[in-house]
Amino acid sequence: MEPAPRRAALPSRHLLAIQGLTAAEITPLLDLADGYVEQNRRPEKKSALLRGRTVINLFFENSTRTRTSFELAGKRLGADVINMSASASSVKKGETLIDTAMTLNAMQPDALVVRHPESGAVKLLADKVRCAVINGGDGTHEHPTQALLDALTIRRRKGRIEGLQVAICGDILHSRVARSNIHLLNAMGARVRVIGPPTLMPTDIDRLGVDVHHDMRRGLRDCDIVMMLRLQTERMQGQFVPSIREYFHFFGLDYAKLAVARPDALIMHPGPMNRGVEIDSELADDIDRSVILDQVELGVAVRMAVLDVLARHEVAP
């Protein structure tokens, strides 16, 4: 008789980072999200699991995919979802993050999804509120639900994560997506390479347990997954690349560079894509190689799983 599948639970009432989570904690969350993929493909997508609970999306940075994905996730679980933009809130008038936390606390929400341009700001807010807090991306620190949806995408297409060779390419220095994915992939037993120009590589990157490459063709050799990153010019203070044209020539993904990866290698991108900068447009739309739209779809299911667990306070013993 097989043991019953483990109920998804997290070691904390918050999800602020992937760092520190184990494979035993990540896997049941992916399993739960798998079930929500099927729910989302049915004509009737809504359930009443979180009826009576309130989820607030508080975004201090612009976002389309993440905010919309969390909004859909909450509504499909039956929660009341409120979207707050910092540009239209009291924060714009000078209210501090702590004041905002106190105000939201008084509203008695069950979960708070926060995106903030400063690393560590989401944890600061989490320390001040009584509800669950989910990090929707903070500065260059982490973006945990993006790593989870990437993992689910890989697992559904490849059947496993352990043992796969994954290359994360581009602007590693400014990427919270890269950091969360490195932590998750290492925890799940994948082998991780990072590829990019030295100017876009953190000085301590080797401490994260990755192989570092500055040449795309060497770095992509025999890879199973090629994960491209957006060139985050809005976070750059100074000149990090000579020109966009030169960046694409050396580090943009095209069929010629992809040829050294495994024949069935999958291409990923967290979006939004800069076509012709990080990735060739034709390759991005190649339905045999690109799983970029899969990532968008599975993002809703993953965020449903996270809200399911945290809005109902499922904390591991």
C-alpha beads as a LAMMPS data file, in Angstrom:
LAMMPS data file: protein, C-alpha beads

317 atoms
316 bonds

1 atom types
1 bond types

-500.0 500.0 xlo xhi
-500.0 500.0 ylo yhi
-500.0 500.0 zlo zhi

Masses

1 110.0

Atoms # bond

1 1 1 0.000 0.000 0.000
2 1 1 1.496 3.353 -1.064
3 1 1 1.689 6.121 1.550
4 1 1 -0.810 8.962 1.174
5 1 1 0.623 12.024 -0.581
6 1 1 1.914 14.613 1.829
7 1 1 -0.340 17.619 2.390
8 1 1 1.291 20.801 1.098
9 1 1 2.500 23.006 3.929
10 1 1 5.209 25.614 4.369
11 1 1 7.535 26.078 7.356
12 1 1 6.288 29.637 7.888
13 1 1 2.994 31.482 7.585
14 1 1 4.692 33.596 4.888
15 1 1 6.346 32.838 1.539
16 1 1 9.139 35.391 1.313
17 1 1 11.849 33.344 -0.414
18 1 1 12.741 29.968 -1.872
19 1 1 16.072 29.956 -0.046
20 1 1 15.753 27.642 2.934
21 1 1 12.936 25.505 1.498
22 1 1 13.639 21.803 0.993
23 1 1 12.584 19.446 -1.786
24 1 1 10.205 17.820 0.717
25 1 1 8.465 21.188 1.181
26 1 1 8.507 22.230 -2.485
27 1 1 7.264 18.964 -4.014
28 1 1 3.822 18.825 -2.291
29 1 1 3.235 22.442 -3.308
30 1 1 3.935 21.542 -6.945
31 1 1 1.658 18.506 -6.601
32 1 1 -1.139 20.734 -5.287
33 1 1 -0.593 23.183 -8.151
34 1 1 -0.825 20.279 -10.615
35 1 1 -4.388 19.707 -9.478
36 1 1 -5.228 23.366 -9.989
37 1 1 -3.946 23.193 -13.582
38 1 1 -6.716 20.716 -14.322
39 1 1 -9.303 22.851 -12.490
40 1 1 -8.311 25.884 -14.557
41 1 1 -8.860 23.963 -17.783
42 1 1 -12.468 23.094 -16.934
43 1 1 -15.363 25.311 -18.063
44 1 1 -16.235 25.959 -14.399
45 1 1 -13.003 27.189 -12.882
46 1 1 -14.157 28.581 -9.539
47 1 1 -14.344 26.912 -6.140
48 1 1 -15.429 28.187 -2.727
49 1 1 -12.275 27.092 -0.893
50 1 1 -11.371 30.625 0.240
51 1 1 -14.902 32.025 0.473
52 1 1 -14.991 34.712 3.169
53 1 1 -11.239 35.286 3.053
54 1 1 -9.637 38.468 1.755
55 1 1 -6.483 38.751 -0.378
56 1 1 -4.879 42.161 -0.948
57 1 1 -2.450 42.675 -3.837
58 1 1 -0.137 45.559 -2.900
59 1 1 2.198 46.471 -5.748
60 1 1 4.811 49.217 -5.410
61 1 1 6.132 48.327 -8.886
62 1 1 4.210 47.911 -12.126
63 1 1 3.291 44.360 -13.011
64 1 1 0.947 42.699 -15.454
65 1 1 1.629 38.973 -15.220
66 1 1 2.194 38.593 -11.496
67 1 1 -0.599 40.876 -10.296
68 1 1 -3.163 39.528 -12.766
69 1 1 -2.103 35.970 -12.010
70 1 1 -2.565 36.440 -8.248
71 1 1 -5.895 38.187 -8.841
72 1 1 -7.159 35.296 -10.957
73 1 1 -5.815 32.768 -8.457
74 1 1 -7.622 34.389 -5.532
75 1 1 -10.898 34.760 -7.406
76 1 1 -10.855 31.192 -8.685
77 1 1 -10.560 30.032 -5.080
78 1 1 -13.536 32.180 -4.093
79 1 1 -11.630 34.850 -2.134
80 1 1 -12.384 38.566 -2.096
81 1 1 -9.459 40.156 -3.953
82 1 1 -8.473 43.810 -3.649
83 1 1 -5.804 45.384 -5.862
84 1 1 -3.854 48.329 -4.459
85 1 1 -1.351 50.331 -6.477
86 1 1 1.195 52.368 -4.535
87 1 1 1.026 55.091 -7.201
88 1 1 -2.604 55.720 -6.237
89 1 1 -2.298 55.139 -2.489
90 1 1 -1.262 57.110 0.592
91 1 1 2.293 55.857 0.072
92 1 1 2.559 58.388 -2.745
93 1 1 1.609 61.065 -0.223
94 1 1 4.443 60.172 2.124
95 1 1 3.031 57.324 4.203
96 1 1 5.771 54.941 5.351
97 1 1 5.803 51.210 4.731
98 1 1 5.204 50.636 8.455
99 1 1 2.178 52.967 8.396
100 1 1 0.855 51.049 5.412
101 1 1 1.340 47.765 7.253
102 1 1 -0.564 49.051 10.282
103 1 1 -3.404 50.331 8.091
104 1 1 -3.719 47.043 6.234
105 1 1 -3.479 45.091 9.488
106 1 1 -6.553 46.927 10.770
107 1 1 -8.496 45.725 7.710
108 1 1 -8.004 42.081 8.797
109 1 1 -6.915 40.560 5.469
110 1 1 -6.013 36.871 5.317
111 1 1 -3.201 37.210 2.787
112 1 1 -1.129 40.057 1.417
113 1 1 0.757 39.784 -1.896
114 1 1 3.493 42.427 -2.063
115 1 1 5.852 43.585 -4.805
116 1 1 8.421 46.222 -3.884
117 1 1 11.490 47.708 -5.621
118 1 1 13.657 47.417 -2.485
119 1 1 15.156 44.087 -1.389
120 1 1 13.964 43.188 2.093
121 1 1 10.942 45.525 2.106
122 1 1 8.478 42.630 1.921
123 1 1 10.022 40.962 4.975
124 1 1 9.842 44.252 6.867
125 1 1 6.148 44.446 6.103
126 1 1 5.618 40.767 6.989
127 1 1 7.108 41.396 10.429
128 1 1 4.417 44.016 11.106
129 1 1 1.199 42.292 10.000
130 1 1 -0.814 39.378 11.364
131 1 1 -1.809 37.867 8.011
132 1 1 0.155 35.701 5.579
133 1 1 2.502 37.638 3.296
134 1 1 3.562 36.405 -0.143
135 1 1 6.548 37.970 -1.858
136 1 1 5.557 39.007 -5.383
137 1 1 9.143 40.131 -6.020
138 1 1 11.369 42.399 -3.920
139 1 1 14.192 44.337 -5.523
140 1 1 16.934 41.995 -6.717
141 1 1 16.315 39.574 -3.817
142 1 1 13.716 36.910 -4.691
143 1 1 10.543 36.130 -6.626
144 1 1 9.507 32.784 -5.108
145 1 1 6.282 32.078 -7.012
146 1 1 8.068 32.627 -10.339
147 1 1 10.572 29.899 -9.425
148 1 1 7.727 27.592 -8.380
149 1 1 5.856 28.075 -11.652
150 1 1 9.075 27.549 -13.590
151 1 1 9.652 24.316 -11.663
152 1 1 6.111 23.131 -12.378
153 1 1 6.565 23.931 -16.078
154 1 1 9.799 21.928 -16.200
155 1 1 8.352 18.997 -14.258
156 1 1 5.231 18.733 -16.422
157 1 1 7.239 18.808 -19.667
158 1 1 10.260 16.740 -18.585
159 1 1 8.701 14.535 -15.907
160 1 1 11.393 15.454 -13.395
161 1 1 13.724 18.183 -12.200
162 1 1 16.434 16.129 -10.541
163 1 1 19.460 15.565 -12.757
164 1 1 18.493 18.093 -15.422
165 1 1 21.073 20.573 -16.687
166 1 1 19.576 24.074 -16.520
167 1 1 21.191 27.213 -17.943
168 1 1 20.036 30.618 -16.666
169 1 1 21.185 33.265 -19.113
170 1 1 21.511 37.039 -19.234
171 1 1 21.190 39.689 -16.566
172 1 1 21.925 37.564 -13.485
173 1 1 23.075 40.579 -11.449
174 1 1 19.701 42.332 -11.285
175 1 1 17.470 39.256 -11.420
176 1 1 15.389 38.117 -8.449
177 1 1 14.023 35.404 -10.754
178 1 1 17.537 33.991 -11.199
179 1 1 18.153 33.876 -7.448
180 1 1 14.888 32.120 -6.641
181 1 1 15.398 29.634 -9.463
182 1 1 18.966 28.850 -8.403
183 1 1 17.824 28.065 -4.854
184 1 1 14.903 25.932 -6.043
185 1 1 16.745 24.023 -8.748
186 1 1 19.627 23.217 -6.404
187 1 1 17.167 22.046 -3.746
188 1 1 15.440 19.785 -6.279
189 1 1 18.668 18.210 -7.538
190 1 1 19.169 19.951 -10.883
191 1 1 22.576 21.135 -12.078
192 1 1 22.623 24.880 -12.684
193 1 1 24.768 27.011 -14.962
194 1 1 24.606 30.783 -15.226
195 1 1 25.664 32.497 -18.435
196 1 1 26.181 36.205 -19.008
197 1 1 28.716 38.995 -19.428
198 1 1 30.990 39.614 -16.406
199 1 1 29.365 43.044 -15.941
200 1 1 25.970 41.361 -15.331
201 1 1 27.247 38.636 -13.003
202 1 1 27.218 39.050 -9.176
203 1 1 30.690 38.892 -7.673
204 1 1 29.650 36.168 -5.222
205 1 1 27.653 34.069 -7.693
206 1 1 29.889 30.999 -7.300
207 1 1 28.782 30.732 -3.650
208 1 1 25.296 29.783 -4.852
209 1 1 26.434 26.422 -6.192
210 1 1 26.367 27.172 -9.910
211 1 1 28.810 26.859 -12.808
212 1 1 29.606 30.264 -14.301
213 1 1 30.066 30.846 -18.037
214 1 1 30.653 33.991 -20.083
215 1 1 30.208 32.304 -23.475
216 1 1 26.753 31.151 -24.608
217 1 1 27.901 28.255 -26.782
218 1 1 30.060 26.762 -24.040
219 1 1 27.449 27.345 -21.363
220 1 1 24.542 25.901 -23.342
221 1 1 26.285 22.688 -24.329
222 1 1 24.089 19.663 -23.514
223 1 1 21.574 21.700 -21.490
224 1 1 18.017 20.424 -20.997
225 1 1 16.504 23.803 -20.084
226 1 1 17.495 27.265 -21.304
227 1 1 16.051 29.984 -19.098
228 1 1 16.468 33.474 -20.551
229 1 1 16.232 36.607 -18.403
230 1 1 15.022 40.090 -19.215
231 1 1 17.704 42.764 -19.500
232 1 1 16.611 44.982 -16.595
233 1 1 17.711 48.392 -17.788
234 1 1 15.509 50.123 -15.175
235 1 1 17.746 48.738 -12.397
236 1 1 21.013 49.640 -14.085
237 1 1 23.006 52.609 -12.864
238 1 1 25.676 53.045 -15.508
239 1 1 26.706 51.230 -18.684
240 1 1 26.547 47.438 -18.266
241 1 1 26.471 46.474 -21.969
242 1 1 28.076 48.281 -24.931
243 1 1 24.855 48.245 -26.997
244 1 1 21.647 46.251 -27.364
245 1 1 22.804 45.012 -30.772
246 1 1 26.098 43.751 -29.369
247 1 1 24.350 42.179 -26.367
248 1 1 22.070 40.159 -28.656
249 1 1 25.020 39.115 -30.818
250 1 1 26.856 37.566 -27.864
251 1 1 24.115 36.689 -25.347
252 1 1 20.769 36.727 -27.166
253 1 1 19.329 33.271 -27.779
254 1 1 18.921 32.202 -31.400
255 1 1 18.845 28.886 -33.230
256 1 1 22.613 28.919 -33.849
257 1 1 23.435 29.185 -30.123
258 1 1 20.672 26.751 -29.152
259 1 1 22.113 24.101 -31.497
260 1 1 24.687 23.024 -28.878
261 1 1 22.000 22.287 -26.272
262 1 1 20.147 18.963 -26.224
263 1 1 17.827 18.472 -29.228
264 1 1 14.781 18.530 -26.935
265 1 1 15.952 21.468 -24.807
266 1 1 13.131 23.744 -23.676
267 1 1 13.244 27.549 -23.727
268 1 1 11.840 29.621 -20.873
269 1 1 11.463 33.335 -20.136
270 1 1 9.733 34.970 -17.135
271 1 1 8.459 37.860 -19.251
272 1 1 8.030 40.458 -20.394
273 1 1 10.288 39.567 -23.315
274 1 1 12.450 41.996 -25.199
275 1 1 12.349 40.333 -28.603
276 1 1 15.575 40.687 -30.498
277 1 1 17.420 41.550 -27.281
278 1 1 17.334 38.431 -25.071
279 1 1 15.746 36.080 -27.557
280 1 1 15.100 35.766 -31.276
281 1 1 11.428 36.396 -31.996
282 1 1 10.971 33.297 -34.163
283 1 1 12.511 31.097 -31.486
284 1 1 10.312 32.611 -28.759
285 1 1 7.242 31.554 -30.789
286 1 1 8.520 28.061 -31.635
287 1 1 5.817 25.819 -30.110
288 1 1 8.154 22.810 -30.156
289 1 1 10.840 24.489 -28.056
290 1 1 9.312 27.441 -26.215
291 1 1 7.258 26.903 -23.024
292 1 1 6.823 30.615 -22.323
293 1 1 3.031 30.500 -22.619
294 1 1 2.974 27.359 -20.439
295 1 1 4.721 29.402 -17.752
296 1 1 1.963 32.016 -17.883
297 1 1 -0.784 29.392 -17.608
298 1 1 0.871 27.448 -14.807
299 1 1 1.557 30.661 -12.891
300 1 1 -2.130 30.894 -11.998
301 1 1 -2.182 27.296 -10.709
302 1 1 0.948 27.788 -8.613
303 1 1 -0.420 30.960 -7.046
304 1 1 -3.684 29.168 -6.302
305 1 1 -1.689 26.505 -4.467
306 1 1 0.247 29.112 -2.470
307 1 1 -2.939 30.984 -1.516
308 1 1 -4.639 27.687 -0.661
309 1 1 -1.872 26.858 1.802
310 1 1 -1.141 30.286 3.286
311 1 1 -4.590 31.901 3.369
312 1 1 -5.737 28.864 5.330
313 1 1 -2.605 28.970 7.529
314 1 1 -1.241 25.563 6.580
315 1 1 2.131 25.636 8.376
316 1 1 4.330 22.551 8.608
317 1 1 4.748 21.162 12.157

Bonds

1 1 1 2
2 1 2 3
3 1 3 4
4 1 4 5
5 1 5 6
6 1 6 7
7 1 7 8
8 1 8 9
9 1 9 10
10 1 10 11
11 1 11 12
12 1 12 13
13 1 13 14
14 1 14 15
15 1 15 16
16 1 16 17
17 1 17 18
18 1 18 19
19 1 19 20
20 1 20 21
21 1 21 22
22 1 22 23
23 1 23 24
24 1 24 25
25 1 25 26
26 1 26 27
27 1 27 28
28 1 28 29
29 1 29 30
30 1 30 31
31 1 31 32
32 1 32 33
33 1 33 34
34 1 34 35
35 1 35 36
36 1 36 37
37 1 37 38
38 1 38 39
39 1 39 40
40 1 40 41
41 1 41 42
42 1 42 43
43 1 43 44
44 1 44 45
45 1 45 46
46 1 46 47
47 1 47 48
48 1 48 49
49 1 49 50
50 1 50 51
51 1 51 52
52 1 52 53
53 1 53 54
54 1 54 55
55 1 55 56
56 1 56 57
57 1 57 58
58 1 58 59
59 1 59 60
60 1 60 61
61 1 61 62
62 1 62 63
63 1 63 64
64 1 64 65
65 1 65 66
66 1 66 67
67 1 67 68
68 1 68 69
69 1 69 70
70 1 70 71
71 1 71 72
72 1 72 73
73 1 73 74
74 1 74 75
75 1 75 76
76 1 76 77
77 1 77 78
78 1 78 79
79 1 79 80
80 1 80 81
81 1 81 82
82 1 82 83
83 1 83 84
84 1 84 85
85 1 85 86
86 1 86 87
87 1 87 88
88 1 88 89
89 1 89 90
90 1 90 91
91 1 91 92
92 1 92 93
93 1 93 94
94 1 94 95
95 1 95 96
96 1 96 97
97 1 97 98
98 1 98 99
99 1 99 100
100 1 100 101
101 1 101 102
102 1 102 103
103 1 103 104
104 1 104 105
105 1 105 106
106 1 106 107
107 1 107 108
108 1 108 109
109 1 109 110
110 1 110 111
111 1 111 112
112 1 112 113
113 1 113 114
114 1 114 115
115 1 115 116
116 1 116 117
117 1 117 118
118 1 118 119
119 1 119 120
120 1 120 121
121 1 121 122
122 1 122 123
123 1 123 124
124 1 124 125
125 1 125 126
126 1 126 127
127 1 127 128
128 1 128 129
129 1 129 130
130 1 130 131
131 1 131 132
132 1 132 133
133 1 133 134
134 1 134 135
135 1 135 136
136 1 136 137
137 1 137 138
138 1 138 139
139 1 139 140
140 1 140 141
141 1 141 142
142 1 142 143
143 1 143 144
144 1 144 145
145 1 145 146
146 1 146 147
147 1 147 148
148 1 148 149
149 1 149 150
150 1 150 151
151 1 151 152
152 1 152 153
153 1 153 154
154 1 154 155
155 1 155 156
156 1 156 157
157 1 157 158
158 1 158 159
159 1 159 160
160 1 160 161
161 1 161 162
162 1 162 163
163 1 163 164
164 1 164 165
165 1 165 166
166 1 166 167
167 1 167 168
168 1 168 169
169 1 169 170
170 1 170 171
171 1 171 172
172 1 172 173
173 1 173 174
174 1 174 175
175 1 175 176
176 1 176 177
177 1 177 178
178 1 178 179
179 1 179 180
180 1 180 181
181 1 181 182
182 1 182 183
183 1 183 184
184 1 184 185
185 1 185 186
186 1 186 187
187 1 187 188
188 1 188 189
189 1 189 190
190 1 190 191
191 1 191 192
192 1 192 193
193 1 193 194
194 1 194 195
195 1 195 196
196 1 196 197
197 1 197 198
198 1 198 199
199 1 199 200
200 1 200 201
201 1 201 202
202 1 202 203
203 1 203 204
204 1 204 205
205 1 205 206
206 1 206 207
207 1 207 208
208 1 208 209
209 1 209 210
210 1 210 211
211 1 211 212
212 1 212 213
213 1 213 214
214 1 214 215
215 1 215 216
216 1 216 217
217 1 217 218
218 1 218 219
219 1 219 220
220 1 220 221
221 1 221 222
222 1 222 223
223 1 223 224
224 1 224 225
225 1 225 226
226 1 226 227
227 1 227 228
228 1 228 229
229 1 229 230
230 1 230 231
231 1 231 232
232 1 232 233
233 1 233 234
234 1 234 235
235 1 235 236
236 1 236 237
237 1 237 238
238 1 238 239
239 1 239 240
240 1 240 241
241 1 241 242
242 1 242 243
243 1 243 244
244 1 244 245
245 1 245 246
246 1 246 247
247 1 247 248
248 1 248 249
249 1 249 250
250 1 250 251
251 1 251 252
252 1 252 253
253 1 253 254
254 1 254 255
255 1 255 256
256 1 256 257
257 1 257 258
258 1 258 259
259 1 259 260
260 1 260 261
261 1 261 262
262 1 262 263
263 1 263 264
264 1 264 265
265 1 265 266
266 1 266 267
267 1 267 268
268 1 268 269
269 1 269 270
270 1 270 271
271 1 271 272
272 1 272 273
273 1 273 274
274 1 274 275
275 1 275 276
276 1 276 277
277 1 277 278
278 1 278 279
279 1 279 280
280 1 280 281
281 1 281 282
282 1 282 283
283 1 283 284
284 1 284 285
285 1 285 286
286 1 286 287
287 1 287 288
288 1 288 289
289 1 289 290
290 1 290 291
291 1 291 292
292 1 292 293
293 1 293 294
294 1 294 295
295 1 295 296
296 1 296 297
297 1 297 298
298 1 298 299
299 1 299 300
300 1 300 301
301 1 301 302
302 1 302 303
303 1 303 304
304 1 304 305
305 1 305 306
306 1 306 307
307 1 307 308
308 1 308 309
309 1 309 310
310 1 310 311
311 1 311 312
312 1 312 313
313 1 313 314
314 1 314 315
315 1 315 316
316 1 316 317
